[in-house]
């Protein structure tokens, strides 16, 4: 999926800061591996809102929504469905 590739590329190049040398799996824990920290989550939210036409609300700011590529994709899909996109 092209959206996955764009998201993975952003995480690897803008957020991981050299912490990912190989493939980033859909279920890899981005928080436990310290790829995502609080500042990284804020950068990721801006990226998602600007590139996926979704609005991330305060209620969406849970660790479960940002733990992995899969959980981020699920959040995007839920937000798009709720917004009728």
N, C-alpha and C positions, 0 to 999 in steps of 0.2 A: 504494500500500500504506500502510495506516494506521501501521504500525511505522516506515516510512521517514519519514513526516511528523513523527512524534514525535521521532525521532532528529535529523532535520534542524533542527527547532525548538530542541531542546536545544543543539545545536552553535552555531546562529546566536545564540541569546539568552544562553547561559551561558558559552560558550567563545570565541566569535569576537571579542567585545569591539569590535564595530563594524567588523571587517575584512571582513565580507560585506555588501554593499549590495544585491546582486541575488540571483539564483537560485544556490543551491549545488548543483552537479552531482554526480552519483553517482561520477564519476571524478576530481573535483577533488582535487588533492594537499593534504591538510589540514596536513601537516607542512611542506612546502616553502613554502606560503603563510603559515606561522606562525600558523595558526588553532589548531593543537594544539601545545603544548609539553609538557614532562614533567609539570607540574602539571595541565594540561588533560587529559592522558591518564589521570591518577589520578582526576580528577573524572568523566571519561567512563566509566571502569571501574565506579565506584560507581553511576552512572546505569544502565549496562547490567545490572549485577547486581540492582539494585532494580526495574527496569522490565521486564526480559526474562526474569527467573528463570533466569539463567545464572551460573555461577561461573567467573570468569576466573583461570586459574592463572598461576604465574610463567612457565611454558613458553609461554603465549600472549602474553607481553609482548615482541612483536617489532614493528618498524616496519611490516612488511608487513601486519600485522593492523589497523593504525590509520591507514594512509595515506589512505584515502578512505571515503566512505559505503559504497561497494560492498564494500570489504575488511572494514569493520566488520560489515556485514550478513552477509557470508560467515562471519565468526567467530561471530556469533550463531547462524546456522543450523547450523554444525558443533557448537557447544556444545549446542544443543537436541537435535540428533540423538544425540549421545553420551550425553546425560542422559535420553534417552527421552521428551522433552517434545513 
